Amino acid sequence: MPARGPRKRRRGASAGGRRPRGRPGRVKRGTPVRPRFWVEATVPHGLEPVAGREVRERFGARARLRRVAPPGAVAFDFAGPLEELLTLRTVLAVYLCRHYAVPRPRALLGHQHFRELVAQINAVQRLMPPGTFRLLAISAAGAHTPVMERLKDELAAATGLVVASHEGDLHVRLRRPVDGRPGWEVLVRLTPRPLSTRAWRVCDLGGALNAAIAAAMIRLTRPRPDQVVFNPACGSGTLLVERLAVGPARRALGCDTDPEALACARRNVRAAGLGAQVELYPWDARATPLQAESVDVICADLPFGHLVGSHAENVELYPALLDEAARVAKPGARGVFITHEVRLMTALLEQHPRWELRRVVRVTQGGLHPRIFVVRRRGF
Ligand SMILES: C[S@@+](CC[C@H](N)C(=O)[O-])C[C@H]1O[C@@H](n2cnc3c(N)ncnc32)[C@H](O)[C@@H]1O
C-alpha cells in the first residue's frame, strides 16, 4: 500500500465535488475516481418524494439523497458526470452547490474562495457548447449591495460572462446554509433555461401543464410497456409526450374537442419524434368510441376552470368524464388526474361506484395549488 502523503486534489473534483469515501490506497491504479458532487434539484412543491424516487431509480448507488433540503427541492450527493443530471424529468432545475466557510459574502472575493467560485461556475459552463451562457445573474438577499455588485462584476470578468440587467442565463444563488451551519452556500444552475422547459414544446397552449408536473404524474401511473394509455382532454399533448419519453406503451391515445389544441398536440408530438406512436382524436371525453374495459392507464389534466373552462362547465364535465373513464378502464386500471377543482373532484371520487381514491398530492403550479388524484378502477 502506498504511504499516505498530503492529499492531492483530483482533477475535476474542485467544483463542488467531494472526495469519495474510502481509503485512497483502496483505489486501483488506473481506475478513474468519480467526483462526488453536491446537487440540489428544485421541484414543484409537493412533488419532492416523487422527484427523490426518480433520482434514486435513475442513478442508484451513485446518488445519495441528503436529509436536509429546503421545501421544493431534493438534495443529493452524486458520483457521475454532471451531464447525466440534465436527463431528470420531474425536476424544474438542477444546481451544483458548494459550501463556503465565510462569515459574509464579501469574503468570497478573497483569493482562495474566489478561485473556487470561478471553478464552480466553469464546471457548469463546460457542460454546454461555448457561448451558451452569456449573462450572469446572481440572486441573494441584498443582491444590489455594493459588495454583491462587485462580486458580480469580478465573477463576470473571470468567467467571460456579462452581468445581466434583467434575466440571466447563468444563474447563481447565494444563501445561508439550510442546515444551519455557519457560512454561505453558492448554487449554480446547470442549464441556461429551466429543465422543465422542453425542447419538444414547439406549440405553447395557454393552460399547458408544466412538464415536470406531467412527468411526476406519469411516474404515478407506474408506466409499463404493455399498457394502453389514454389521455382525455389532452390539450397540447404534454402528458402523452412525457409518457412516451420514459418508455414505450402498447398504445398511447389522446383526445380533445378543441381542434386548435389537437393541432398543437400534433406539432409537439412530432417535435418529440413521437408522431408515429401517438394517436390523437377529436373525441368528446364524455363519450368516446373506445371499447369498454380496454385501457390500462388514464391520465388527464382537467380544465381548472380558470384559463380553460369554467366552474359551471366543470360541474357538468367532471362527472361525465369520470364515468366514461371508468367505462373504458380495465378493472384495476390506474387513473391519475390533476385539477384545481379540489372540492368537486373529491366529492365525485368519494362517492364514485367504480373509482377508488388511493392518494391525493397537493402541488404548487403558477401560484395555484391543484391536487393530483390517484385512483384505481374497482372490480379487479
Ligand atoms: C387544462 S387543458 C389540458 C392541457 C394539457 N395538459 C396541456 O399540457 O396542454 C384541458 C383541455 O380539456 C379540453 N376539453 C374540455 N372539455 C373537453 C371534452 N368534453 N372533451 C375533450 N376535451 C375537452 C380543452 O379543450 C383543453 O384542451
Ligand as a Chemical Component Dictionary entry (heavy atoms), coordinates in Angstrom:
data_LIG
# 
_chem_comp.id                   LIG 
_chem_comp.type                 NON-POLYMER 
_chem_comp.pdbx_formal_charge   0 
_chem_comp.three_letter_code    LIG 
# 
loop_
_chem_comp_atom.comp_id 
_chem_comp_atom.atom_id 
_chem_comp_atom.alt_atom_id 
_chem_comp_atom.type_symbol 
_chem_comp_atom.charge 
_chem_comp_atom.model_Cartn_x 
_chem_comp_atom.model_Cartn_y 
_chem_comp_atom.model_Cartn_z 
_chem_comp_atom.pdbx_ordinal 
LIG C1  C1  C 0  -56.125 22.020 -18.932 1  
LIG S1  S1  S 1  -56.319 21.732 -20.618 2  
LIG C2  C2  C 0  -55.173 20.449 -20.930 3  
LIG C3  C3  C 0  -53.832 20.999 -21.138 4  
LIG C4  C4  C 0  -52.802 19.959 -21.473 5  
LIG N1  N1  N 0  -52.493 19.116 -20.360 6  
LIG C5  C5  C 0  -51.556 20.613 -21.979 7  
LIG O1  O1  O 0  -50.498 20.463 -21.343 8  
LIG O2  O2  O -1 -51.628 21.333 -22.970 9  
LIG C6  C6  C 0  -57.844 20.930 -20.704 10 
LIG C7  C7  C 0  -58.272 20.542 -22.096 11 
LIG O3  O3  O 0  -59.555 19.921 -21.987 12 
LIG C8  C8  C 0  -60.197 20.102 -23.232 13 
LIG N2  N2  N 0  -61.610 19.737 -23.074 14 
LIG C9  C9  C 0  -62.559 20.420 -22.398 15 
LIG N3  N3  N 0  -63.720 19.748 -22.461 16 
LIG C10 C10 C 0  -63.487 18.608 -23.143 17 
LIG C11 C11 C 0  -64.278 17.496 -23.523 18 
LIG N4  N4  N 0  -65.571 17.415 -23.198 19 
LIG N5  N5  N 0  -63.696 16.509 -24.221 20 
LIG C12 C12 C 0  -62.396 16.568 -24.581 21 
LIG N6  N6  N 0  -61.611 17.607 -24.272 22 
LIG C13 C13 C 0  -62.148 18.603 -23.552 23 
LIG C14 C14 C 0  -59.903 21.535 -23.557 24 
LIG O4  O4  O 0  -60.073 21.777 -24.939 25 
LIG C15 C15 C 0  -58.441 21.652 -23.110 26 
LIG O5  O5  O 0  -57.567 21.453 -24.174 27 
# 
loop_
_chem_comp_bond.comp_id 
_chem_comp_bond.atom_id_1 
_chem_comp_bond.atom_id_2 
_chem_comp_bond.value_order 
_chem_comp_bond.pdbx_ordinal 
LIG C1  S1  SING 1  
LIG S1  C2  SING 2  
LIG S1  C6  SING 3  
LIG C2  C3  SING 4  
LIG C3  C4  SING 5  
LIG C4  N1  SING 6  
LIG C4  C5  SING 7  
LIG C5  O1  DOUB 8  
LIG C5  O2  SING 9  
LIG C6  C7  SING 10 
LIG C7  O3  SING 11 
LIG C7  C15 SING 12 
LIG O3  C8  SING 13 
LIG C8  N2  SING 14 
LIG C8  C14 SING 15 
LIG N2  C9  SING 16 
LIG N2  C13 SING 17 
LIG C9  N3  DOUB 18 
LIG N3  C10 SING 19 
LIG C10 C11 SING 20 
LIG C10 C13 DOUB 21 
LIG C11 N4  SING 22 
LIG C11 N5  DOUB 23 
LIG N5  C12 SING 24 
LIG C12 N6  DOUB 25 
LIG N6  C13 SING 26 
LIG C14 O4  SING 27 
LIG C14 C15 SING 28 
LIG C15 O5  SING 29 
# 
